Amino acid sequence: GTMNGLNRLNLQTNQITRYNQDAFSSSNEHKNVWITDLYIDKQENLWIAANKGLYIYQSDANAFQVIDPDGELHQKHIVSIKQDSRGNMLIGTMQDGLYIYDENRQFVHQYKKDNSKESLTGNYITAIYEDLQGYYWIGTRQSGLNKIDKSSGMVSSFTTHNSHIGNEYIRNIIEYEGNLVLCTWDGLTILNPQTNLFSRYTNYEKEKGGLNHFSVYSTYVDKANTFWVGTYSGGVSYSNPINNRFQFHNPKTESNISFGILGAMDFQEDHTLWIASEGGGLLSLDRKTNKFSHYLIEPHSKTWSDHNIIKSVMVEDNLIWCGTQKGTLYKFDTHTKTFSLFYSFQKNISIYTIIRSLDGTLWVGTTDNDGLVRFTKNNKKVETFLADSTPVTIPSIRNFLELRKNVFLIGTHLDGLFLLDMNKGTLVRYNPQLENGYNLYNEYVTSIVKDPFDRIWIGTYGGGFCLYNEKEGIKEHYTIAEGLSDDNICSAVWGLDNKLWLSTGNGISSFEPSTKQFVNYTDRNEIEINEFSIKGGIRLSNNEFFFSGSHGLLSFCPEQLTQNTFIPPVIFTSLAVNNKTIAPEDESHILSEKVYSASEIILKPNQNNFSITYVALNYLYPYQNTYAYKLEGYDKDWNYVGNRQEAFYTNLAPGYYTFQVKASNNDGIWNEVGKSVSIHILTPVWQTWYAYLIYILAFLAIFYTVYRYLYIKRKLERDLIEKQKEQQREEESHQARIRMFTNFSHELRTPLTLIISPLEEILQRVDLSNSIKGTLQMVHNNTQRLLLLVNQLMDLRKNQSGNMQLRITNGNLYQFIQEIYIAFNQIAEKNQILFNLYSDTAKIDGYFDRSLLEKIVFNLLSNAFKHTQQGDSVSIHLQECTLKQIYDLFPNKPVTGLNTHADKYVCLEVKDTGKGINDSEKPFIFSPFYQGKNEMEQNRTGTGIGLSLVLSILKLHQGVIWVEDNQPKGSVFRLLIPIDQSIYSREQIITETSTLPIIQEENTIEEPETIALKHRYLILVVEDNDEVRRYVKQRLEPYFDVLEADNGVKAFGIIEETLPDLVISDIMMPQMDGLQLCALIKQDIRTGHIPVIIITAKSMIMHIKEGFQCGADDYVVKPFNMDVLLYRIRNILAARERLKELYGKRFSLESLGIETTSIDERFMQKFFEIIEKHIANSELNVGVLCKEIGMGRASFYRKLKAITGLSPIDLIRNKRLEIAAKMLTDTDMTISEISFKVGFNSNTYFTTCFRTLYGISPTEYIQQQKTV
């Protein structure tokens, strides 16, 4: 209700419906309706009190009816409404007092202010209440309280004049804990209806648990017996009896003095509690008045002083014993309120324990190393105690308990627990380091308590507490694992309720030994001490407990620590889906009402990530409410999550779930029913039954398609396999023919070597007649043609293996073709064939491979002449053109494969008027080994590889070729070749140009120069062909000593025995081939210096690479020119002679300036390292060197002589002298010292050797170097 009408809140949807002035009546007399009170009667009718009368809400018509049974309430200002236990309606007005109507709305009685005995104190009725005894209590505005006895009609009044009501403006009345609570303008007034006595509550300090504001308007008591108070401008306050279970006492509030930490306590039976403080001296708390007093040891100290730090107190009659931090023990007289010094230890130690034993001895425990001190009855100090005839030392004592006469339990700070038996003179120690059962969980003992059942409880700081038995030692331990709130025990006190009460680092705990159950009180709103003090606990005779701490005292009575039995309701507070909070009727359409009212939540498949928040409606220490939740259908058990108030679930599968949550109040009372809501995550379309039906049908269709595909595929594969087998057979046949021709070519090279080389030697003779020389020249020319044919076969094989590479050079293409034209003129004249060369220009500059293009033109011309008869013609047509001109000249011809990015091309045509080529054969003529039918029928010679080689070479040049019919007869072969530099890579372009004539009409061979070498060297020739081996030997013997071997095994044996100066070896040999022999020679340190020349018929690049990879020094291809071989041998041996000279003069490898084989380099490096290692040893000889290197004397001598030309002794001497020369320039040592350092025993011999090597004496060498 408001001053502008009525508002209705729908709790399901959180929607508000407003009822303005027109909702109550359309007449002007009901305008400006001001709602003053709302009330729901036993029949669930809503009564509305307003300034224009009384109304009742008709829910079926959603309208308001004016209530005026007899016209008495017409237009009257109604302030309050109440229904009594009989069903009567009590109507309070602003000016006419109280009206009473029965349940039939018939007038019963009116109470107002008049002069009768039923008179009220005022007519402005603000509050109406019926108590349990049936009395009406009527509150007025500024006129006090009225009590109406229904049976007699008598009215009793309470005002500020006749009672202690405090304030006469009564706003609300409620009954709580047997008393009436009145809401007034000045706080709360509490009335005992039995005695009619008033008490006022006017505490408005929020920090001390007071009201937020003095003006109280309303009160309410909920199901948990919590009392709620609504104030004018201070919001809402609430209180519960359980809120006041613990009382906090702060001495600072009375004196406004900081006393620091409060510590040990003792009670004097005259109702005074004495407390030690950290800097504030001695405090006392009067339990009758709850007033604090404090007394300083140094009364003149106005500020905090360490002299006023008291660590322990003990009450003894009218004396209070006080132990300080300064090592002093005082007595405080409670009558005179003065301190007197009893004893001073004269050092800064703290006294934590003071007790009087059964024999009257005063025992004092300190933090000293000898912490235990006693004073006899005559005040004599005793510090030495014997145990097993040994002085006892117990440091830093914190606790002291006498079990019986002269038997004590002593707790320490760092050394655990001690049992001291003065009768037996024994001392037993218990600490965590002991391996037996007599141990503690921590060494810091804070409490020792003996209960009425003779059980001893030991509290530790960090290890919980334990049960101790003098015979059995430590028996049981209790820590967090057993239910304790914290393992840091500050103080332990036994209560009259047979429970052990403990102050811990996390509040107060009680332990019942019979059930071994803990009850923990840990809420910081309830336990107002942040940190409890060690030994700061005491129980008074009335079972009231006090625990001291950082800024005050905490007191309680165990019987008043009632448990909160209220079972808290649980509600849902919010729902979030995919991290977005959901509101009723929002765009998600998930909720149509508030989440706490929803019975089912339906989510889409993509909304399967959600969280729900919940809360337990327990407002007593709500932070101690604990929760557990479970999602049925997903979780197997309850999730206990402490005080967390939100549950998260992600990636849930579609289906039906039920989310349940339950909660407990601050004392662990669970609401097992809790709250639940059904959650349905819809199944996505692709997971519905009809979707699975579609999947099955689609699977069957795919299965059929795949089956059909595989069937067709297998059929095609079978057909393809058959074709592949056929192609494989053709390829195998083709490869067999290639291998046959290749092997045949290899075999031809050896006899060709034996033909060409002797033939060239004969042609060099001057005594031959011209006729014989002409005949031999013809033989030589035809041998060269045979060699070209062999090379052609090798080129075909090389192309098919991918080893043929372009060697592009720049040149005049016309001049190149003209040279070939001239070479074929002799054939044309001999066969009487007309042969012509046509070209548009005499110079066609371009880039091409001379050798490969030569083979193309040679093959084309050879075929043309072979198929042209006497009297016919053969012609060559050469033309330079561009790409556009090519398209213009040959518009209908295929140019696929031609590089179209060049700027220049050449068109080469070879025409003949011979027999021509059949159209059926034209597609096959470029296939390897293809021969036409006419050629086979006429037994024409040919191999069928020429045109195939032409096509392969043209593809490397990125050109094309095709054949056409010539007119009127014959054939035309047309070639288009790009001659532009830009289409070739840098690796393909070379600078050298060389042209070897195909046909040598004359071959003038000069006599080789005389081979001039310093020595007659020993050469080993390894060749399995006897004729070739004999021929090579015969040609070498005039210049060298020659050894022979027919395989690699024999050859290596000869090499090991003789160490020849050079080896010439063939590759293809039985038992061990030439490559294996070469590798074996180079890998052996004894033979690695010997040069090796490989001679073979294998001319491919890959074969040449293999030879050099094995370490060969040179590679010669058969057939070879013998003079060239002689020059190569001479050059290699001459290089070796220069190498020996370098080693003889300067034999450090850095000074050589040339590269040597790796095996020689490693040998010489090792040789020099050995010399340097023994440089000072004058006895260094060949035996030591051979032993270090691992070679025999003969082999070592021959190898070293072969490499350097010097003997080992000469090399040792020269190395010593070289090092000496370096030391002469780089050090300050004398010549005598240096000669001794490098292994010379005689200075004279050193000087002689130095002069022999360097030409000057050591002294002259030093002067010369200084001058330089």
Secondary structure in CASP SS format (residue, H / E / C, confidence):
PFRMAT SS
TARGET T0000
AUTHOR 0000-0000-0000
METHOD secondary structure of the structure
MODEL  1
G C 1.00
T E 1.00
M C 1.00
N C 1.00
G E 1.00
L E 1.00
N E 1.00
R E 1.00
L E 1.00
N E 1.00
L C 1.00
Q C 1.00
T C 1.00
N C 1.00
Q E 1.00
I E 1.00
T E 1.00
R E 1.00
Y E 1.00
N C 1.00
Q H 1.00
D H 1.00
A H 1.00
F C 1.00
S C 1.00
S C 1.00
S C 1.00
N H 1.00
E H 1.00
H H 1.00
K C 1.00
N C 1.00
V C 1.00
W C 1.00
I E 1.00
T E 1.00
D E 1.00
L E 1.00
Y E 1.00
I E 1.00
D C 1.00
K C 1.00
Q C 1.00
E C 1.00
N C 1.00
L E 1.00
W E 1.00
I E 1.00
A E 1.00
A E 1.00
N C 1.00
K C 1.00
G E 1.00
L E 1.00
Y E 1.00
I E 1.00
Y E 1.00
Q E 1.00
S C 1.00
D C 1.00
A C 1.00
N C 1.00
A E 1.00
F E 1.00
Q E 1.00
V E 1.00
I E 1.00
D C 1.00
P C 1.00
D C 1.00
G C 1.00
E C 1.00
L C 1.00
H C 1.00
Q C 1.00
K C 1.00
H C 1.00
I E 1.00
V E 1.00
S E 1.00
I E 1.00
K E 1.00
Q E 1.00
D C 1.00
S C 1.00
R C 1.00
G C 1.00
N C 1.00
M E 1.00
L E 1.00
I E 1.00
G E 1.00
T E 1.00
M C 1.00
Q C 1.00
D C 1.00
G C 1.00
L E 1.00
Y E 1.00
I E 1.00
Y E 1.00
D C 1.00
E C 1.00
N C 1.00
R C 1.00
Q C 1.00
F E 1.00
V E 1.00
H E 1.00
Q E 1.00
Y E 1.00
K C 1.00
K C 1.00
D C 1.00
N C 1.00
S C 1.00
K C 1.00
E C 1.00
S C 1.00
L C 1.00
T C 1.00
G C 1.00
N C 1.00
Y C 1.00
I E 1.00
T E 1.00
A E 1.00
I E 1.00
Y E 1.00
E E 1.00
D C 1.00
L C 1.00
Q C 1.00
G C 1.00
Y C 1.00
Y E 1.00
W E 1.00
I E 1.00
G E 1.00
T E 1.00
R C 1.00
Q C 1.00
S C 1.00
G C 1.00
L E 1.00
N E 1.00
K E 1.00
I E 1.00
D C 1.00
K C 1.00
S C 1.00
S C 1.00
G C 1.00
M C 1.00
V E 1.00
S E 1.00
S E 1.00
F E 1.00
T C 1.00
T C 1.00
H C 1.00
N C 1.00
S C 1.00
H C 1.00
I C 1.00
G C 1.00
N C 1.00
E C 1.00
Y C 1.00
I E 1.00
R E 1.00
N E 1.00
I E 1.00
I E 1.00
E E 1.00
Y E 1.00
E C 1.00
G C 1.00
N E 1.00
L E 1.00
V E 1.00
L E 1.00
C E 1.00
T E 1.00
W C 1.00
D C 1.00
G E 1.00
L E 1.00
T E 1.00
I E 1.00
L E 1.00
N E 1.00
P C 1.00
Q C 1.00
T C 1.00
N C 1.00
L E 1.00
F E 1.00
S E 1.00
R E 1.00
Y E 1.00
T C 1.00
N C 1.00
Y C 1.00
E C 1.00
K H 1.00
E H 1.00
K H 1.00
G C 1.00
G C 1.00
L C 1.00
N C 1.00
H C 1.00
F C 1.00
S C 1.00
V E 1.00
Y E 1.00
S E 1.00
T E 1.00
Y E 1.00
V E 1.00
D C 1.00
K C 1.00
A C 1.00
N C 1.00
T C 1.00
F E 1.00
W E 1.00
V E 1.00
G E 1.00
T E 1.00
Y C 1.00
S C 1.00
G C 1.00
G C 1.00
V E 1.00
S E 1.00
Y E 1.00
S E 1.00
N C 1.00
P H 1.00
I H 1.00
N H 1.00
N H 1.00
R C 1.00
F C 1.00
Q E 1.00
F E 1.00
H E 1.00
N C 1.00
P C 1.00
K H 1.00
T H 1.00
E H 1.00
S H 1.00
N C 1.00
I C 1.00
S C 1.00
F C 1.00
G C 1.00
I C 1.00
L E 1.00
G E 1.00
A E 1.00
M E 1.00
D E 1.00
F E 1.00
Q E 1.00
E C 1.00
D C 1.00
H C 1.00
T E 1.00
L E 1.00
W E 1.00
I E 1.00
A E 1.00
S E 1.00
E E 1.00
G C 1.00
G C 1.00
G C 1.00
L E 1.00
L E 1.00
S E 1.00
L E 1.00
D E 1.00
R C 1.00
K C 1.00
T C 1.00
N C 1.00
K E 1.00
F E 1.00
S E 1.00
H E 1.00
Y E 1.00
L C 1.00
I C 1.00
E C 1.00
P C 1.00
H C 1.00
S C 1.00
K C 1.00
T C 1.00
W C 1.00
S C 1.00
D H 1.00
H H 1.00
N H 1.00
I E 1.00
I E 1.00
K E 1.00
S E 1.00
V E 1.00
M E 1.00
V E 1.00
E E 1.00
D C 1.00
N C 1.00
L E 1.00
I E 1.00
W E 1.00
C E 1.00
G E 1.00
T E 1.00
Q C 1.00
K C 1.00
G C 1.00
T E 1.00
L E 1.00
Y E 1.00
K E 1.00
F E 1.00
D E 1.00
T C 1.00
H C 1.00
T C 1.00
K C 1.00
T E 1.00
F E 1.00
S E 1.00
L E 1.00
F E 1.00
Y E 1.00
S E 1.00
F C 1.00
Q C 1.00
K C 1.00
N C 1.00
I C 1.00
S C 1.00
I E 1.00
Y E 1.00
T E 1.00
I E 1.00
I E 1.00
R E 1.00
S C 1.00
L C 1.00
D C 1.00
G C 1.00
T C 1.00
L E 1.00
W E 1.00
V E 1.00
G E 1.00
T E 1.00
T C 1.00
D C 1.00
N C 1.00
D C 1.00
G C 1.00
L E 1.00
V E 1.00
R E 1.00
F E 1.00
T C 1.00
K C 1.00
N C 1.00
N C 1.00
K C 1.00
K E 1.00
V E 1.00
E C 1.00
T C 1.00
F C 1.00
L E 1.00
A E 1.00
D C 1.00
S C 1.00
T E 1.00
P E 1.00
V C 1.00
T C 1.00
I C 1.00
P C 1.00
S C 1.00
I E 1.00
R E 1.00
N E 1.00
F E 1.00
L E 1.00
E E 1.00
L E 1.00
R E 1.00
K C 1.00
N C 1.00
V E 1.00
F E 1.00
L E 1.00
I E 1.00
G E 1.00
T E 1.00
H C 1.00
L C 1.00
D C 1.00
G C 1.00
L E 1.00
F E 1.00
L E 1.00
L E 1.00
D E 1.00
M C 1.00
N C 1.00
K C 1.00
G C 1.00
T E 1.00
L E 1.00
V E 1.00
R E 1.00
Y E 1.00
N C 1.00
P C 1.00
Q C 1.00
L C 1.00
E C 1.00
N C 1.00
G C 1.00
Y C 1.00
N C 1.00
L C 1.00
Y C 1.00
N C 1.00
E C 1.00
Y C 1.00
V E 1.00
T E 1.00
S E 1.00
I E 1.00
V E 1.00
K E 1.00
D C 1.00
P C 1.00
F C 1.00
D C 1.00
R C 1.00
I E 1.00
W E 1.00
I E 1.00
G E 1.00
T E 1.00
Y E 1.00
G C 1.00
G C 1.00
G C 1.00
F E 1.00
C E 1.00
L E 1.00
Y E 1.00
N E 1.00
E C 1.00
K C 1.00
E C 1.00
G E 1.00
I E 1.00
K E 1.00
E E 1.00
H E 1.00
Y E 1.00
T C 1.00
I H 1.00
A H 1.00
E H 1.00
G C 1.00
L C 1.00
S C 1.00
D C 1.00
D C 1.00
N E 1.00
I E 1.00
C E 1.00
S E 1.00
A E 1.00
V E 1.00
W E 1.00
G C 1.00
L C 1.00
D C 1.00
N C 1.00
K C 1.00
L E 1.00
W E 1.00
L E 1.00
S E 1.00
T E 1.00
G C 1.00
N C 1.00
G E 1.00
I E 1.00
S E 1.00
S E 1.00
F E 1.00
E E 1.00
P C 1.00
S C 1.00
T C 1.00
K C 1.00
Q E 1.00
F E 1.00
V E 1.00
N E 1.00
Y E 1.00
T C 1.00
D C 1.00
R C 1.00
N C 1.00
E C 1.00
I C 1.00
E C 1.00
I C 1.00
N C 1.00
E C 1.00
F E 1.00
S E 1.00
I E 1.00
K E 1.00
G E 1.00
G E 1.00
I E 1.00
R E 1.00
L C 1.00
S C 1.00
N C 1.00
N C 1.00
E C 1.00
F E 1.00
F E 1.00
F E 1.00
S E 1.00
G E 1.00
S C 1.00
H C 1.00
G C 1.00
L E 1.00
L E 1.00
S E 1.00
F E 1.00
C C 1.00
P H 1.00
E H 1.00
Q H 1.00
L C 1.00
T C 1.00
Q C 1.00
N C 1.00
T C 1.00
F C 1.00
I C 1.00
P C 1.00
P C 1.00
V E 1.00
I E 1.00
F E 1.00
T E 1.00
S E 1.00
L E 1.00
A E 1.00
V E 1.00
N C 1.00
N C 1.00
K E 1.00
T E 1.00
I E 1.00
A C 1.00
P C 1.00
E C 1.00
D C 1.00
E C 1.00
S C 1.00
H C 1.00
I C 1.00
L C 1.00
S C 1.00
E C 1.00
K C 1.00
V C 1.00
Y C 1.00
S C 1.00
A C 1.00
S C 1.00
E E 1.00
I E 1.00
I E 1.00
L E 1.00
K C 1.00
P H 1.00
N H 1.00
Q H 1.00
N C 1.00
N C 1.00
F E 1.00
S E 1.00
I E 1.00
T E 1.00
Y E 1.00
V E 1.00
A E 1.00
L C 1.00
N C 1.00
Y C 1.00
L C 1.00
Y C 1.00
P H 1.00
Y H 1.00
Q H 1.00
N C 1.00
T E 1.00
Y E 1.00
A E 1.00
Y E 1.00
K E 1.00
L E 1.00
E E 1.00
G C 1.00
Y C 1.00
D C 1.00
K C 1.00
D C 1.00
W C 1.00
N E 1.00
Y E 1.00
V E 1.00
G E 1.00
N C 1.00
R C 1.00
Q C 1.00
E E 1.00
A E 1.00
F E 1.00
Y E 1.00
T C 1.00
N C 1.00
L C 1.00
A C 1.00
P C 1.00
G E 1.00
Y E 1.00
Y E 1.00
T E 1.00
F E 1.00
Q E 1.00
V E 1.00
K E 1.00
A E 1.00
S E 1.00
N C 1.00
N C 1.00
D C 1.00
G C 1.00
I C 1.00
W E 1.00
N E 1.00
E E 1.00
V E 1.00
G E 1.00
K E 1.00
S E 1.00
V E 1.00
S E 1.00
I E 1.00
H E 1.00
I E 1.00
L C 1.00
T C 1.00
P C 1.00
V H 1.00
W H 1.00
Q H 1.00
T C 1.00
W H 1.00
Y H 1.00
A H 1.00
Y H 1.00
L H 1.00
I H 1.00
Y H 1.00
I H 1.00
L H 1.00
A H 1.00
F H 1.00
L H 1.00
A H 1.00
I H 1.00
F H 1.00
Y H 1.00
T H 1.00
V H 1.00
Y H 1.00
R H 1.00
Y H 1.00
L H 1.00
Y H 1.00
I H 1.00
K H 1.00
R H 1.00
K H 1.00
L H 1.00
E H 1.00
R H 1.00
D H 1.00
L H 1.00
I H 1.00
E H 1.00
K H 1.00
Q H 1.00
K H 1.00
E H 1.00
Q H 1.00
Q H 1.00
R H 1.00
E H 1.00
E H 1.00
E H 1.00
S H 1.00
H H 1.00
Q H 1.00
A H 1.00
R H 1.00
I H 1.00
R H 1.00
M H 1.00
F H 1.00
T H 1.00
N H 1.00
F H 1.00
S H 1.00
H H 1.00
E H 1.00
L H 1.00
R H 1.00
T H 1.00
P H 1.00
L H 1.00
T H 1.00
L H 1.00
I H 1.00
I H 1.00
S H 1.00
P H 1.00
L H 1.00
E H 1.00
E H 1.00
I H 1.00
L H 1.00
Q C 1.00
R C 1.00
V C 1.00
D C 1.00
L C 1.00
S C 1.00
N H 1.00
S H 1.00
I H 1.00
K H 1.00
G H 1.00
T H 1.00
L H 1.00
Q H 1.00
M H 1.00
V H 1.00
H H 1.00
N H 1.00
N H 1.00
T H 1.00
Q H 1.00
R H 1.00
L H 1.00
L H 1.00
L H 1.00
L H 1.00
V H 1.00
N H 1.00
Q H 1.00
L H 1.00
M H 1.00
D H 1.00
L H 1.00
R H 1.00
K H 1.00
N H 1.00
Q H 1.00
S C 1.00
G C 1.00
N C 1.00
M C 1.00
Q C 1.00
L C 1.00
R C 1.00
I E 1.00
T E 1.00
N E 1.00
G E 1.00
N E 1.00
L H 1.00
Y H 1.00
Q H 1.00
F H 1.00
I H 1.00
Q H 1.00
E H 1.00
I H 1.00
Y H 1.00
I H 1.00
A H 1.00
F H 1.00
N H 1.00
Q H 1.00
I H 1.00
A H 1.00
E H 1.00
K H 1.00
N C 1.00
Q C 1.00
I C 1.00
L E 1.00
F E 1.00
N E 1.00
L E 1.00
Y E 1.00
S E 1.00
D C 1.00
T C 1.00
A C 1.00
K C 1.00
I C 1.00
D E 1.00
G E 1.00
Y E 1.00
F E 1.00
D C 1.00
R H 1.00
S H 1.00
L H 1.00
L H 1.00
E H 1.00
K H 1.00
I H 1.00
V H 1.00
F H 1.00
N H 1.00
L H 1.00
L H 1.00
S H 1.00
N H 1.00
A H 1.00
F H 1.00
K H 1.00
H C 1.00
T C 1.00
Q C 1.00
Q C 1.00
G C 1.00
D C 1.00
S E 1.00
V E 1.00
S E 1.00
I E 1.00
H E 1.00
L E 1.00
Q E 1.00
E E 1.00
C E 1.00
T C 1.00
L H 1.00
K H 1.00
Q H 1.00
I H 1.00
Y H 1.00
D H 1.00
L H 1.00
F C 1.00
P C 1.00
N C 1.00
K C 1.00
P C 1.00
V C 1.00
T C 1.00
G C 1.00
L C 1.00
N C 1.00
T C 1.00
H C 1.00
A C 1.00
D C 1.00
K C 1.00
Y E 1.00
V E 1.00
C E 1.00
L E 1.00
E E 1.00
V E 1.00
K E 1.00
D E 1.00
T C 1.00
G C 1.00
K C 1.00
G C 1.00
I C 1.00
N C 1.00
D C 1.00
S C 1.00
E C 1.00
K H 1.00
P H 1.00
F H 1.00
I C 1.00
F C 1.00
S C 1.00
P C 1.00
F C 1.00
Y C 1.00
Q C 1.00
G C 1.00
K H 1.00
N H 1.00
E H 1.00
M H 1.00
E H 1.00
Q C 1.00
N C 1.00
R C 1.00
T C 1.00
G C 1.00
T C 1.00
G C 1.00
I C 1.00
G H 1.00
L H 1.00
S H 1.00
L H 1.00
V H 1.00
L H 1.00
S H 1.00
I H 1.00
L H 1.00
K H 1.00
L H 1.00
H C 1.00
Q C 1.00
G C 1.00
V E 1.00
I E 1.00
W E 1.00
V E 1.00
E E 1.00
D E 1.00
N C 1.00
Q C 1.00
P C 1.00
K C 1.00
G C 1.00
S E 1.00
V E 1.00
F E 1.00
R E 1.00
L E 1.00
L E 1.00
I E 1.00
P E 1.00
I C 1.00
D C 1.00
Q H 1.00
S H 1.00
I H 1.00
Y C 1.00
S C 1.00
R H 1.00
E H 1.00
Q H 1.00
I E 1.00
I C 1.00
T C 1.00
E C 1.00
T C 1.00
S C 1.00
T C 1.00
L C 1.00
P C 1.00
I C 1.00
I C 1.00
Q C 1.00
E C 1.00
E C 1.00
N C 1.00
T C 1.00
I C 1.00
E C 1.00
E C 1.00
P C 1.00
E C 1.00
T C 1.00
I C 1.00
A C 1.00
L C 1.00
K C 1.00
H C 1.00
R C 1.00
Y C 1.00
L E 1.00
I E 1.00
L E 1.00
V E 1.00
V E 1.00
E C 1.00
D C 1.00
N C 1.00
D H 1.00
E H 1.00
V H 1.00
R H 1.00
R H 1.00
Y H 1.00
V H 1.00
K H 1.00
Q H 1.00
R H 1.00
L H 1.00
E C 1.00
P C 1.00
Y C 1.00
F C 1.00
D E 1.00
V E 1.00
L E 1.00
E E 1.00
A E 1.00
D C 1.00
N C 1.00
G H 1.00
V H 1.00
K H 1.00
A H 1.00
F H 1.00
G H 1.00
I H 1.00
I H 1.00
E H 1.00
E H 1.00
T H 1.00
L C 1.00
P C 1.00
D C 1.00
L E 1.00
V E 1.00
I E 1.00
S E 1.00
D E 1.00
I C 1.00
M C 1.00
M C 1.00
P C 1.00
Q C 1.00
M C 1.00
D C 1.00
G H 1.00
L H 1.00
Q H 1.00
L H 1.00
C H 1.00
A H 1.00
L H 1.00
I H 1.00
K H 1.00
Q H 1.00
D C 1.00
I C 1.00
R C 1.00
T C 1.00
G C 1.00
H C 1.00
I C 1.00
P C 1.00
V E 1.00
I E 1.00
I E 1.00
I E 1.00
T E 1.00
A C 1.00
K C 1.00
S C 1.00
M C 1.00
I H 1.00
M H 1.00
H H 1.00
I H 1.00
K H 1.00
E H 1.00
G H 1.00
F H 1.00
Q H 1.00
C C 1.00
G C 1.00
A C 1.00
D C 1.00
D E 1.00
Y E 1.00
V E 1.00
V E 1.00
K C 1.00
P C 1.00
F C 1.00
N C 1.00
M H 1.00
D H 1.00
V H 1.00
L H 1.00
L H 1.00
Y H 1.00
R H 1.00
I H 1.00
R H 1.00
N H 1.00
I H 1.00
L H 1.00
A H 1.00
A H 1.00
R H 1.00
E H 1.00
R H 1.00
L H 1.00
K H 1.00
E H 1.00
L H 1.00
Y H 1.00
G H 1.00
K H 1.00
R C 1.00
F C 1.00
S C 1.00
L H 1.00
E H 1.00
S H 1.00
L C 1.00
G C 1.00
I C 1.00
E C 1.00
T C 1.00
T C 1.00
S H 1.00
I H 1.00
D H 1.00
E H 1.00
R H 1.00
F H 1.00
M H 1.00
Q H 1.00
K H 1.00
F H 1.00
F H 1.00
E H 1.00
I H 1.00
I H 1.00
E H 1.00
K H 1.00
H C 1.00
I C 1.00
A C 1.00
N C 1.00
S C 1.00
E C 1.00
L C 1.00
N C 1.00
V H 1.00
G H 1.00
V H 1.00
L H 1.00
C H 1.00
K H 1.00
E H 1.00
I H 1.00
G C 1.00
M C 1.00
G C 1.00
R H 1.00
A H 1.00
S H 1.00
F H 1.00
Y H 1.00
R H 1.00
K H 1.00
L H 1.00
K H 1.00
A H 1.00
I H 1.00
T H 1.00
G C 1.00
L C 1.00
S C 1.00
P H 1.00
I H 1.00
D H 1.00
L H 1.00
I H 1.00
R H 1.00
N H 1.00
K H 1.00
R H 1.00
L H 1.00
E H 1.00
I H 1.00
A H 1.00
A H 1.00
K H 1.00
M H 1.00
L H 1.00
T H 1.00
D H 1.00
T C 1.00
D C 1.00
M C 1.00
T C 1.00
I H 1.00
S H 1.00
E H 1.00
I H 1.00
S H 1.00
F H 1.00
K H 1.00
V C 1.00
G C 1.00
F C 1.00
N C 1.00
S C 1.00
N H 1.00
T H 1.00
Y H 1.00
F H 1.00
T H 1.00
T H 1.00
C H 1.00
F H 1.00
R H 1.00
T H 1.00
L H 1.00
Y H 1.00
G C 1.00
I C 1.00
S C 1.00
P H 1.00
T H 1.00
E H 1.00
Y H 1.00
I H 1.00
Q H 1.00
Q H 1.00
Q H 1.00
K H 1.00
T H 1.00
V C 1.00
END
